[in-house]
């Protein structure tokens, strides 16, 4: 871990955007409350998307969040 990431983690900060090579280091900063933030992003967000936009009209695949039919591989994403 770089000194920057260590210092930010001590102060409970995480970078908003990061280089692709630093994504794992940055994700380690979200360990508070048993990684609840990552749970919200990766578990609850897709559930809300499936509920609120079942047809996938609003930005399908935006920021890696796909509808269930695309996540399960039932339909080709293209």
C-alpha positions as CSV (number, residue, x, y, z in Angstrom):
1,X,0.0,0.0,0.0
2,X,1.3,3.5,-0.8
3,X,1.9,6.1,1.9
4,X,-1.0,8.1,0.4
5,X,-3.4,5.2,0.7
6,X,-2.2,4.4,4.3
7,X,-2.7,8.0,5.4
8,X,-6.1,8.3,3.8
9,X,-7.3,5.0,5.3
10,X,-6.2,6.2,8.8
11,X,-8.3,9.3,8.3
12,X,-11.3,7.3,7.0
13,X,-11.0,8.7,3.4
14,X,-11.0,7.0,0.1
15,X,-10.3,8.4,-3.3
16,X,-13.3,9.2,-5.5
17,X,-11.5,8.2,-8.7
18,X,-8.4,6.1,-9.1
19,X,-6.1,4.5,-11.6
20,X,-7.1,1.0,-12.6
21,X,-4.0,-0.4,-10.9
22,X,-5.0,1.2,-7.6
23,X,-8.6,0.0,-7.5
24,X,-7.9,-2.9,-5.0
25,X,-6.0,-0.5,-2.7
26,X,-8.8,2.0,-2.9
27,X,-11.4,-0.7,-2.2
28,X,-9.6,-1.6,1.1
29,X,-10.5,1.9,2.4
30,X,-14.2,0.9,2.4
31,X,-13.8,-1.7,5.2
32,X,-15.8,0.3,7.8
33,X,-18.9,-1.3,9.3
34,X,-18.0,-4.7,7.8
35,X,-17.8,-3.4,4.2
36,X,-21.4,-2.2,4.3
37,X,-20.8,0.4,1.5
38,X,-19.6,-2.3,-0.9
39,X,-22.7,-4.4,0.1
40,X,-24.9,-1.5,-0.9
41,X,-23.1,-0.9,-4.2
42,X,-22.8,-4.5,-5.4
43,X,-25.9,-6.1,-3.8
44,X,-28.6,-3.5,-3.2
45,X,-28.1,-1.4,-6.3
46,X,-28.8,-4.2,-8.8
47,X,-31.9,-5.2,-6.8
48,X,-33.2,-1.6,-6.9
49,X,-32.4,-1.4,-10.6
50,X,-34.4,-4.6,-11.3
51,X,-37.3,-3.2,-9.3
52,X,-37.4,0.4,-10.6
53,X,-36.4,-0.3,-14.2
54,X,-37.3,-3.9,-15.1
55,X,-37.1,-3.2,-18.9
56,X,-33.6,-1.6,-18.7
57,X,-34.6,1.6,-20.4
58,X,-32.5,3.9,-18.1
59,X,-28.8,3.5,-18.9
60,X,-28.4,-0.2,-19.0
61,X,-25.0,-1.3,-17.8
62,X,-24.1,2.2,-16.5
63,X,-21.2,1.9,-14.1
64,X,-21.3,-1.9,-14.3
65,X,-24.8,-2.3,-13.0
66,X,-26.7,-4.7,-15.3
67,X,-30.3,-6.0,-15.2
68,X,-30.7,-9.5,-13.9
69,X,-31.3,-11.0,-17.4
70,X,-27.9,-9.6,-18.4
71,X,-26.1,-10.5,-15.2
72,X,-27.3,-14.1,-15.5
73,X,-26.1,-14.4,-19.1
74,X,-29.6,-15.1,-20.5
75,X,-29.4,-12.3,-23.0
76,X,-26.3,-11.0,-24.9
77,X,-25.3,-7.5,-23.7
78,X,-24.9,-6.1,-27.2
